[in-house]
Amino acid sequence: MRFSELASKEIISLTDGSRLGPIGEADLVFDELSGRLQTILVPPKSRFSRTGQYTEVPWTCVRRVGPEVVIIDLDDLHPKRRL
């Protein structure tokens, strides 16, 4: 799948059904050696929230990539990370 196809998909949490935002607004972390996607860093929803609070979504938490959404399953093991 090309990034242009992935960028427009909305990230949806399976846990509570919340929308985290489109992948195109997130930062992607790739493995240097294999080139595989490791982590999606989702920025805060609001500009008025505390800056630097990203939601870290390991690629292992992605459950389904559909035509319009990416379903993720986060639990308390993956808290927000300050960058």
KATA-V911895 format. One record per helix or strand of 3 or more residues. SS is the DSSP state (hx for helix, st for strand). FROM is the first residue (numbers start at 1). TO is the last residue. If there is no record, write none. Layout:
((SS & FROM & TO) (SS & FROM & TO))
This chain:
((hx & 3 & 7) (st & 10 & 13) (st & 19 & 22) (hx & 23 & 25) (st & 27 & 30) (st & 37 & 42) (st & 53 & 58) (hx & 59 & 61) (st & 62 & 65) (st & 69 & 72))
